[in-house]
Amino acid sequence: MKIKPLSLLITLLLSISVNAQNKIKVPKGYSPQIGTTVSMLEDLKSRVTSSVVNLSQEETDFLLDDKANTIGAMILHLAATEKYYQVYTFENRGYNSEEKKEWETALSLGNKARASIKGKPMSYYLKKWDAVRKETKKLLKTKDDNWFKSDVKESSMNNHWAWYHVMEHQANHMGQIRLIIKRIEK
């Protein structure tokens, strides 16, 4: 069956509109600046998720080379980074001992992560990230734009920049993940 160029274009446009919101809107219950950031974080997470949700176990655990990280590890890394910024910006601290045990390997990646973050389906990693994001949104809803402008204790950054960095970090890894997916031999 031959696909006509117009049908291909329509399919592509429908795919784009389904996978991206195409508008930044402040969700109900958030102050303007925080809501804008939440909208962007959610759109970005949606695009990362749509790239990985259907990966097989082999694809989830694929290593491009001996210095690379698996896609599963990178998704867990995104969750770990977001969790770190939760405690850093909302509680003015780093990980406690329990959080270190759960998140430190994913936050750091590298050899330990290559050895231990594997063998779980993509749904496992996405559920972990979903739980962290749910908490992020709950916490951000309790703050206003004055908090967003305020400095993180004992830091040169403000809360807005910290959450911008979380988003920037996720966008960088989205590109890396998509590159790795293209390199997996089918």
Buried (B, 14 or more C-beta within 10 A) or exposed (E): EEEEEEEEEEEEEEEEEEBEBEEEEBBEEBBEBBBBBBBBBBBBBEBBBEBBEEBEEEBBBBBBEEEBBBBBBBBBBBBBBBBBBBBBBBEEEEBEEEBEEEBBBBBEBEEEBBEEBBEBBBEEBBEBBBEBBEBBBEEBBEBBBEBBEBEBEEEEBBBBBBBBEBBEBBBEBBEBBBEBBEEEEE
